Amino acid sequence: MLKCLPELLLSNDMKILPLPACGFGDSTALIRVYISRPPPMAEYADLQTVQALHIGEIALINQACGNGWRKVFNVYAKLLFALNAKPFTFSRQAVSWQQYRDRRLLQAGSGTALLFSEPQLQQTANTIHIITGRTYAKTLTEAGLPAQLYWLNSEFAMDKVNRLLVCPYFDYRQLNNEKLVFLAQLIKELDE
């Protein structure tokens, strides 16, 4: 069982605090994508922190876990390349989204994270949070995520104060190219 599922801790002054984030990528990421569970691999079963991936590790996950995880990584890289290059430098770090995925995505210093824990909204001056899937967002809000989601349509929601977005799951059928461009536009709106 994953040890960083949304649970609560009590601090010394009895305030409720979320558990630390766990997932893949840069622990200081500016773009944080939240997905409900990690790849079903023994290597990640006891993940308790944000672990930077290494070159080739995404390919290993894809090989072990199949097409669904390949789509998650591909859609994430495509989203980064759809963002305006001025405030976001992802598209200047590689010649294609495929090369970015293979050489930079979710690695140390990449500015990206794929998290399997509850968003920590109170620590986010410039961070953009993206919850994948309406059902997962509903589960998180019912569990106490302090967000005020404004639903733009049946698939996308925004909380400008917390710089939080909800979008379809990272899959080509659910988050097609048209919806990916829309998500990139929402991210731009959060940065204005």
Disulfide bonds with the S-S distance in Angstrom:
Cys4-Cys22 1.27
